[in-house]
Amino acid sequence: MTEEDALSIARDAVLTLLTMSGPIMAVALTVGLTIALFQALTQLQEMTLVFVPKIMVVFASLMLLLPFMLAQISAFFEGIADKIIGLP
């Protein structure tokens, strides 16, 4: 395995990680900002108001995006397996 192969695998791993975690992080950020705006407008500073809706929405988005995430990780591992098989 050359340095180019190792860098290619590392780059693919990072891109797969970002592709899989990006949508979930965006959903969590959007819900967090919406709740923070709601709290700022109503001056309601309840701690559970932040965590419960965010956990529920992130869990729901995980269930919704799970097939996409599995397809991404499967494609990554198939690429790794092809590279391993192709080694001399």
N, CA, C and O atoms as a GROMACS GRO file, in nm:
protein
  352
    1MET      N    1   0.085  -0.117   0.000
    1MET     CA    2   0.000   0.000   0.000
    1MET      C    3   0.089   0.124   0.000
    1MET      O    4   0.180   0.137   0.082
    2THR      N    5   0.061   0.212  -0.092
    2THR     CA    6   0.141   0.333  -0.104
    2THR      C    7   0.078   0.445  -0.022
    2THR      O    8  -0.031   0.431   0.034
    3GLU      N    9   0.150   0.555  -0.016
    3GLU     CA   10   0.098   0.671   0.056
    3GLU      C   11  -0.028   0.725  -0.010
    3GLU      O   12  -0.120   0.772   0.057
    4GLU      N   13  -0.033   0.718  -0.142
    4GLU     CA   14  -0.152   0.765  -0.214
    4GLU      C   15  -0.275   0.683  -0.179
    4GLU      O   16  -0.385   0.737  -0.165
    5ASP      N   17  -0.256   0.553  -0.165
    5ASP     CA   18  -0.368   0.466  -0.127
    5ASP      C   19  -0.417   0.499   0.014
    5ASP      O   20  -0.537   0.508   0.038
    6ALA      N   21  -0.322   0.518   0.105
    6ALA     CA   22  -0.359   0.549   0.242
    6ALA      C   23  -0.430   0.684   0.251
    6ALA      O   24  -0.529   0.698   0.323
    7LEU      N   25  -0.381   0.782   0.178
    7LEU     CA   26  -0.446   0.914   0.178
    7LEU      C   27  -0.583   0.908   0.112
    7LEU      O   28  -0.676   0.976   0.155
    8SER      N   29  -0.596   0.827   0.009
    8SER     CA   30  -0.725   0.811  -0.057
    8SER      C   31  -0.828   0.748   0.037
    8SER      O   32  -0.943   0.791   0.043
    9ILE      N   33  -0.785   0.646   0.110
    9ILE     CA   34  -0.874   0.582   0.206
    9ILE      C   35  -0.912   0.679   0.318
    9ILE      O   36  -1.029   0.686   0.357
   10ALA      N   37  -0.816   0.754   0.369
   10ALA     CA   38  -0.844   0.852   0.475
   10ALA      C   39  -0.939   0.961   0.426
   10ALA      O   40  -1.030   1.001   0.497
   11ARG      N   41  -0.916   1.008   0.303
   11ARG     CA   42  -1.004   1.111   0.248
   11ARG      C   43  -1.146   1.058   0.230
   11ARG      O   44  -1.242   1.127   0.264
   12ASP      N   45  -1.158   0.937   0.179
   12ASP     CA   46  -1.290   0.877   0.162
   12ASP      C   47  -1.359   0.856   0.297
   12ASP      O   48  -1.480   0.874   0.308
   13ALA      N   49  -1.282   0.818   0.398
   13ALA     CA   50  -1.340   0.798   0.531
   13ALA      C   51  -1.393   0.928   0.588
   13ALA      O   52  -1.503   0.932   0.644
   14VAL      N   53  -1.318   1.035   0.574
   14VAL     CA   54  -1.362   1.165   0.626
   14VAL      C   55  -1.484   1.215   0.550
   14VAL      O   56  -1.578   1.266   0.610
   15LEU      N   57  -1.483   1.200   0.418
   15LEU     CA   58  -1.599   1.242   0.339
   15LEU      C   59  -1.723   1.160   0.373
   15LEU      O   60  -1.834   1.214   0.377
   16THR      N   61  -1.706   1.031   0.396
   16THR     CA   62  -1.818   0.947   0.436
   16THR      C   63  -1.871   0.989   0.573
   16THR      O   64  -1.992   0.995   0.594
   17LEU      N   65  -1.781   1.018   0.664
   17LEU     CA   66  -1.821   1.064   0.797
   17LEU      C   67  -1.900   1.194   0.788
   17LEU      O   68  -2.004   1.208   0.853
   18LEU      N   69  -1.851   1.289   0.710
   18LEU     CA   70  -1.921   1.417   0.697
   18LEU      C   71  -2.055   1.401   0.626
   18LEU      O   72  -2.153   1.467   0.662
   19THR      N   73  -2.060   1.315   0.528
   19THR     CA   74  -2.184   1.291   0.455
   19THR      C   75  -2.289   1.226   0.546
   19THR      O   76  -2.408   1.256   0.535
   20MET      N   77  -2.244   1.138   0.633
   20MET     CA   78  -2.339   1.070   0.721
   20MET      C   79  -2.383   1.157   0.838
   20MET      O   80  -2.500   1.154   0.876
   21SER      N   81  -2.292   1.233   0.895
   21SER     CA   82  -2.327   1.309   1.015
   21SER      C   83  -2.378   1.450   0.984
   21SER      O   84  -2.441   1.512   1.070
   22GLY      N   85  -2.353   1.500   0.865
   22GLY     CA   86  -2.393   1.636   0.830
   22GLY      C   87  -2.542   1.663   0.843
   22GLY      O   88  -2.581   1.760   0.907
   23PRO      N   89  -2.628   1.580   0.784
   23PRO     CA   90  -2.771   1.607   0.795
   23PRO      C   91  -2.824   1.603   0.938
   23PRO      O   92  -2.908   1.685   0.975
   24ILE      N   93  -2.775   1.511   1.018
   24ILE     CA   94  -2.820   1.502   1.158
   24ILE      C   95  -2.775   1.626   1.236
   24ILE      O   96  -2.851   1.681   1.315
   25MET      N   97  -2.652   1.668   1.212
   25MET     CA   98  -2.603   1.789   1.280
   25MET      C   99  -2.680   1.913   1.237
   25MET      O  100  -2.708   2.001   1.318
   26ALA      N  101  -2.715   1.920   1.109
   26ALA     CA  102  -2.793   2.034   1.060
   26ALA      C  103  -2.932   2.037   1.123
   26ALA      O  104  -2.982   2.144   1.158
   27VAL      N  105  -2.993   1.920   1.139
   27VAL     CA  106  -3.124   1.914   1.204
   27VAL      C  107  -3.113   1.958   1.349
   27VAL      O  108  -3.195   2.035   1.398
   28ALA      N  109  -3.012   1.908   1.419
   28ALA     CA  110  -2.994   1.945   1.560
   28ALA      C  111  -2.967   2.095   1.574
   28ALA      O  112  -3.017   2.160   1.666
   29LEU      N  113  -2.887   2.151   1.484
   29LEU     CA  114  -2.858   2.294   1.487
   29LEU      C  115  -2.984   2.375   1.463
   29LEU      O  116  -3.009   2.474   1.533
   30THR      N  117  -3.063   2.336   1.365
   30THR     CA  118  -3.186   2.408   1.334
   30THR      C  119  -3.284   2.405   1.450
   30THR      O  120  -3.343   2.507   1.485
   31VAL      N  121  -3.303   2.289   1.510
   31VAL     CA  122  -3.394   2.277   1.624
   31VAL      C  123  -3.342   2.357   1.742
   31VAL      O  124  -3.419   2.424   1.810
   32GLY      N  125  -3.212   2.350   1.767
   32GLY     CA  126  -3.153   2.426   1.878
   32GLY      C  127  -3.169   2.576   1.861
   32GLY      O  128  -3.203   2.646   1.956
   33LEU      N  129  -3.146   2.624   1.740
   33LEU     CA  130  -3.161   2.768   1.715
   33LEU      C  131  -3.306   2.810   1.725
   33LEU      O  132  -3.336   2.918   1.777
   34THR      N  133  -3.398   2.728   1.677
   34THR     CA  134  -3.540   2.760   1.686
   34THR      C  135  -3.585   2.767   1.831
   34THR      O  136  -3.658   2.859   1.869
   35ILE      N  137  -3.544   2.671   1.911
   35ILE     CA  138  -3.582   2.672   2.052
   35ILE      C  139  -3.516   2.788   2.126
   35ILE      O  140  -3.579   2.850   2.211
   36ALA      N  141  -3.391   2.818   2.093
   36ALA     CA  142  -3.324   2.932   2.156
   36ALA      C  143  -3.394   3.063   2.121
   36ALA      O  144  -3.408   3.150   2.206
   37LEU      N  145  -3.436   3.076   1.997
   37LEU     CA  146  -3.511   3.196   1.957
   37LEU      C  147  -3.644   3.204   2.031
   37LEU      O  148  -3.683   3.311   2.077
   38PHE      N  149  -3.712   3.092   2.042
   38PHE     CA  150  -3.838   3.088   2.117
   38PHE      C  151  -3.816   3.126   2.263
   38PHE      O  152  -3.895   3.202   2.319
   39GLN      N  153  -3.711   3.074   2.324
   39GLN     CA  154  -3.682   3.108   2.464
   39GLN      C  155  -3.647   3.255   2.479
   39GLN      O  156  -3.686   3.318   2.577
   40ALA      N  157  -3.574   3.310   2.383
   40ALA     CA  158  -3.536   3.451   2.392
   40ALA      C  159  -3.659   3.541   2.375
   40ALA      O  160  -3.670   3.644   2.442
   41LEU      N  161  -3.750   3.503   2.287
   41LEU     CA  162  -3.869   3.585   2.265
   41LEU      C  163  -3.968   3.577   2.381
   41LEU      O  164  -4.033   3.676   2.414
   42THR      N  165  -3.980   3.460   2.443
   42THR     CA  166  -4.077   3.443   2.552
   42THR      C  167  -4.014   3.459   2.690
   42THR      O  168  -4.086   3.460   2.789
   43GLN      N  169  -3.885   3.471   2.697
   43GLN     CA  170  -3.810   3.479   2.823
   43GLN      C  171  -3.839   3.359   2.913
   43GLN      O  172  -3.840   3.371   3.035
   44LEU      N  173  -3.862   3.246   2.852
   44LEU     CA  174  -3.885   3.121   2.923
   44LEU      C  175  -3.754   3.044   2.925
   44LEU      O  176  -3.709   2.996   2.821
   45GLN      N  177  -3.692   3.032   3.041
   45GLN     CA  178  -3.560   2.969   3.051
   45GLN      C  179  -3.569   2.834   3.121
   45GLN      O  180  -3.507   2.814   3.225
   46GLU      N  181  -3.644   2.744   3.064
   46GLU     CA  182  -3.657   2.609   3.117
   46GLU      C  183  -3.554   2.519   3.050
   46GLU      O  184  -3.548   2.515   2.927
   47MET      N  185  -3.475   2.447   3.126
   47MET     CA  186  -3.367   2.366   3.071
   47MET      C  187  -3.419   2.245   2.991
   47MET      O  188  -3.361   2.208   2.889
   48THR      N  189  -3.529   2.184   3.038
   48THR     CA  190  -3.579   2.067   2.966
   48THR      C  191  -3.642   2.106   2.833
   48THR      O  192  -3.659   2.020   2.746
   49LEU      N  193  -3.676   2.231   2.815
   49LEU     CA  194  -3.733   2.276   2.689
   49LEU      C  195  -3.632   2.265   2.575
   49LEU      O  196  -3.671   2.253   2.459
   50VAL      N  197  -3.506   2.268   2.608
   50VAL     CA  198  -3.402   2.257   2.506
   50VAL      C  199  -3.377   2.111   2.470
   50VAL      O  200  -3.370   2.077   2.352
   51PHE      N  201  -3.365   2.026   2.569
   51PHE     CA  202  -3.317   1.889   2.545
   51PHE      C  203  -3.423   1.795   2.490
   51PHE      O  204  -3.396   1.720   2.397
   52VAL      N  205  -3.542   1.798   2.545
   52VAL     CA  206  -3.644   1.700   2.506
   52VAL      C  207  -3.682   1.712   2.358
   52VAL      O  208  -3.679   1.611   2.288
   53PRO      N  209  -3.719   1.831   2.308
   53PRO     CA  210  -3.753   1.838   2.165
   53PRO      C  211  -3.634   1.805   2.074
   53PRO      O  212  -3.651   1.742   1.969
   54LYS      N  213  -3.515   1.849   2.114
   54LYS     CA  214  -3.398   1.822   2.030
   54LYS      C  215  -3.370   1.673   2.023
   54LYS      O  216  -3.340   1.621   1.915
   55ILE      N  217  -3.379   1.603   2.134
   55ILE     CA  218  -3.356   1.458   2.135
   55ILE      C  219  -3.461   1.387   2.050
   55ILE      O  220  -3.428   1.295   1.975
   56MET      N  221  -3.585   1.429   2.062
   56MET     CA  222  -3.692   1.364   1.986
   56MET      C  223  -3.676   1.389   1.835
   56MET      O  224  -3.695   1.296   1.756
   57VAL      N  225  -3.643   1.511   1.796
   57VAL     CA  226  -3.627   1.542   1.653
   57VAL      C  227  -3.503   1.473   1.596
   57VAL      O  228  -3.507   1.423   1.484
   58VAL      N  229  -3.395   1.471   1.669
   58VAL     CA  230  -3.274   1.404   1.622
   58VAL      C  231  -3.299   1.254   1.609
   58VAL      O  232  -3.254   1.192   1.512
   59PHE      N  233  -3.370   1.195   1.705
   59PHE     CA  234  -3.402   1.052   1.696
   59PHE      C  235  -3.490   1.025   1.574
   59PHE      O  236  -3.468   0.928   1.502
   60ALA      N  237  -3.590   1.108   1.552
   60ALA     CA  238  -3.678   1.090   1.436
   60ALA      C  239  -3.600   1.106   1.304
   60ALA      O  240  -3.622   1.030   1.209
   61SER      N  241  -3.510   1.203   1.299
   61SER     CA  242  -3.432   1.222   1.177
   61SER      C  243  -3.333   1.106   1.156
   61SER      O  244  -3.304   1.069   1.043
   62LEU      N  245  -3.284   1.049   1.265
   62LEU     CA  246  -3.199   0.930   1.252
   62LEU      C  247  -3.277   0.814   1.191
   62LEU      O  248  -3.226   0.743   1.104
   63MET      N  249  -3.399   0.795   1.237
   63MET     CA  250  -3.481   0.687   1.182
   63MET      C  251  -3.513   0.713   1.034
   63MET      O  252  -3.518   0.620   0.954
   64LEU      N  253  -3.534   0.838   0.999
   64LEU     CA  254  -3.567   0.874   0.862
   64LEU      C  255  -3.445   0.861   0.770
   64LEU      O  256  -3.458   0.817   0.656
   65LEU      N  257  -3.328   0.899   0.820
   65LEU     CA  258  -3.207   0.900   0.738
   65LEU      C  259  -3.125   0.772   0.747
   65LEU      O  260  -3.020   0.761   0.684
   66LEU      N  261  -3.171   0.674   0.824
   66LEU     CA  262  -3.095   0.552   0.842
   66LEU      C  263  -3.069   0.477   0.712
   66LEU      O  264  -2.957   0.429   0.693
   67PRO      N  265  -3.165   0.464   0.620
   67PRO     CA  266  -3.132   0.396   0.493
   67PRO      C  267  -3.024   0.468   0.414
   67PRO      O  268  -2.937   0.404   0.355
   68PHE      N  269  -3.027   0.601   0.411
   68PHE     CA  270  -2.923   0.679   0.343
   68PHE      C  271  -2.787   0.656   0.408
   68PHE      O  272  -2.688   0.638   0.338
   69MET      N  273  -2.783   0.657   0.540
   69MET     CA  274  -2.657   0.639   0.611
   69MET      C  275  -2.602   0.498   0.588
   69MET      O  276  -2.481   0.481   0.570
   70LEU      N  277  -2.689   0.398   0.588
   70LEU     CA  278  -2.644   0.261   0.563
   70LEU      C  279  -2.591   0.245   0.421
   70LEU      O  280  -2.494   0.173   0.399
   71ALA      N  281  -2.654   0.312   0.325
   71ALA     CA  282  -2.606   0.306   0.187
   71ALA      C  283  -2.468   0.369   0.175
   71ALA      O  284  -2.382   0.318   0.103
   72GLN      N  285  -2.446   0.481   0.245
   72GLN     CA  286  -2.317   0.548   0.241
   72GLN      C  287  -2.207   0.462   0.301
   72GLN      O  288  -2.100   0.448   0.242
   73ILE      N  289  -2.232   0.404   0.418
   73ILE     CA  290  -2.129   0.325   0.484
   73ILE      C  291  -2.105   0.194   0.407
   73ILE      O  292  -1.993   0.144   0.404
   74SER      N  293  -2.210   0.140   0.347
   74SER     CA  294  -2.194   0.019   0.266
   74SER      C  295  -2.109   0.047   0.143
   74SER      O  296  -2.022  -0.033   0.108
   75ALA      N  297  -2.133   0.159   0.077
   75ALA     CA  298  -2.053   0.195  -0.040
   75ALA      C  299  -1.908   0.218   0.000
   75ALA      O  300  -1.817   0.180  -0.074
   76PHE      N  301  -1.885   0.278   0.114
   76PHE     CA  302  -1.747   0.301   0.161
   76PHE      C  303  -1.676   0.167   0.185
   76PHE      O  304  -1.562   0.149   0.142
   77PHE      N  305  -1.743   0.075   0.254
   77PHE     CA  306  -1.680  -0.053   0.284
   77PHE      C  307  -1.660  -0.137   0.158
   77PHE      O  308  -1.563  -0.212   0.149
   78GLU      N  309  -1.751  -0.126   0.063
   78GLU     CA  310  -1.731  -0.197  -0.064
   78GLU      C  311  -1.609  -0.142  -0.137
   78GLU      O  312  -1.534  -0.218  -0.198
   79GLY      N  313  -1.589  -0.010  -0.132
   79GLY     CA  314  -1.471   0.050  -0.193
   79GLY      C  315  -1.343   0.004  -0.124
   79GLY      O  316  -1.243  -0.023  -0.190
   80ILE      N  317  -1.347  -0.006   0.008
   80ILE     CA  318  -1.230  -0.054   0.084
   80ILE      C  319  -1.202  -0.200   0.048
   80ILE      O  320  -1.086  -0.238   0.028
   81ALA      N  321  -1.308  -0.281   0.040
   81ALA     CA  322  -1.289  -0.422   0.005
   81ALA      C  323  -1.232  -0.436  -0.136
   81ALA      O  324  -1.146  -0.521  -0.160
   82ASP      N  325  -1.280  -0.355  -0.227
   82ASP     CA  326  -1.225  -0.359  -0.365
   82ASP      C  327  -1.077  -0.322  -0.366
   82ASP      O  328  -0.999  -0.382  -0.439
   83LYS      N  329  -1.039  -0.224  -0.286
   83LYS     CA  330  -0.897  -0.184  -0.279
   83LYS      C  331  -0.813  -0.295  -0.216
   83LYS      O  332  -0.699  -0.318  -0.259
   84ILE      N  333  -0.867  -0.362  -0.117
   84ILE     CA  334  -0.792  -0.471  -0.053
   84ILE      C  335  -0.775  -0.588  -0.149
   84ILE      O  336  -0.667  -0.647  -0.157
   85ILE      N  337  -0.882  -0.622  -0.222
   85ILE     CA  338  -0.874  -0.731  -0.318
   85ILE      C  339  -0.778  -0.698  -0.432
   85ILE      O  340  -0.709  -0.786  -0.484
   86GLY      N  341  -0.775  -0.571  -0.471
   86GLY     CA  342  -0.690  -0.531  -0.582
   86GLY      C  343  -0.543  -0.519  -0.549
   86GLY      O  344  -0.462  -0.499  -0.639
   87LEU      N  345  -0.508  -0.532  -0.420
   87LEU     CA  346  -0.366  -0.524  -0.383
   87LEU      C  347  -0.292  -0.650  -0.430
   87LEU      O  348  -0.347  -0.760  -0.430
   88PRO      N  349  -0.165  -0.632  -0.471
   88PRO     CA  350  -0.088  -0.750  -0.518
   88PRO      C  351  -0.048  -0.842  -0.404
   88PRO      O  352   0.016  -0.944  -0.426
   0.00000   0.00000   0.00000
